[in-house]
Amino acid sequence: MISSCRYLEFGTDGRLVVKVLEPKLNVFTKLITFKTGIKVPEFYTKHVVVAMIVLQGFGGVAFIFGSYLGAILLAMHQLVFTHVLNDFYNYDVDETEFSQLFSKFTQVITLFASFILSKIVSFLDFKML
């Protein structure tokens, strides 16, 4: 739902995207604080949505034109926001939301791992020459 409405429904106050993302961010920050003991600083959800859009937009365009900066921006987006958007850890295994979110999460992690592996292989291949 977030990916389909994040660009069109943003407006000036974030509207629907902020309403959908805010509970997920609250749960995620509480989980981080509980597990690590580190207090997450206060932030506006609207700024998080802007960061998501900027990382995906600039990263995608730069990656298309062959820039490593684009790849780094897209990787940062995946590392930071995958855990927030696919919050399967908040549901029981028997619920349908768990299986949908866990499936999306594993797909993103698999794509990220294949991206990292391809970069390592191309780096090693470059060193062998």
N, C-alpha and C positions, 0 to 999 in steps of 0.2 A: 504494500500500500504506500509506503514512504517513497519508493523509487518512482512510482507513477505520478505522484502529486507534488513532488518536491520542487519542480521548476515552475509549474503553472500556478500553483496555489500559494506561493510564498507571500506575495504582497508586501506590505510595509511592516506588519507585525508577526509574520510567520504563519498565521492562520492554522490550517489543518495540520500542516507538517509539525509545527511546534506542539500541537495538542497530542499528536500521535507519539512523538519522540520524547516529550518531557517525562512521562512515567517510566519509560525505558532507561533514560539517563539517570533518573532518581534512583532506581533500583540498582543500576550499575555502579553509581558512585557510592551508594551504601555498601554494596558488596566489596568494592575496593577498600573502603575504609575499614570494614569488618575484618577482611582477610589480611590486610597488610598493616593496619594501624595508622596509615598515612591519611590525613584529612585532605580530601579533594577540595580545592578552592571553589568559591561560588562563581558561577558563570551563567550567562543567558543562553537559553536553548536556541534562540534565533541566531546567535553567533556560531553555534555548533553547526547549524544547518548551512550557514554561509560558508563555513570552512569545508563542509562536505562538498558543496557545489563547486567551490574554487579548486579544491584538490582534484576532483574528477574532471572538471572542465579544462583547466590548464594542463593537467597531467595527460589527459587524453589527446589534446591537440599537440602537445610537445612530443608525445610518444609516436603519434602518427608521422611526424616529421623526423623521426629517428633520434630524438634527444634522450640521453640517459636521465636528464632531470625529469622528464615526463614519466619515465619508468619509476623513478624514486618517488615522485608525488603519488602515483597510482598505488605503489606498494605501501606508502604511509597511510593512504586512505583505507586500504584493505586491513592493515594491521590495527589501526585505531578504531574504525567504525564497524567492523564485522561483528565484534563481540556485543556491541550495543544494539545493532539492528536485528541480529539473529539471537535473541535472548532465550534460547531453548532451555537454559538452566532454571528458568522460573516456572516451568511446567512439569507435571508428572509424565512419566514415560507412556502412560495409557492415553493421554490426551492427544487429539489430532494436531493441535498447534505444535506440540513437541516434535512430532515426526516431520512436519513441514519446515519448521525453523532449523531443526538439526540437519535436514537434507540440504537446505540452502547453505548452512554454515560449512558443512563438509565439502560442498562444491567450491565455495570460495577458497577454503584452505587448500584444496587440491590444486586449483588454478594458481594460487600464490606459490605453492611448493614447486610446481612445474616451471613457473617463471624463474624462481630462484635457481633451480637446477639447470635450466637452459643458460642462464647468465654465468653460472660457474663453469659449465662445459665450454662455453664460448671463450671465457677468460683463459681456461687451461689450454684450449686449442690455440689461442693467440700466443701463449707463452711457449708452446712447443715449436712454433715456427722459428 
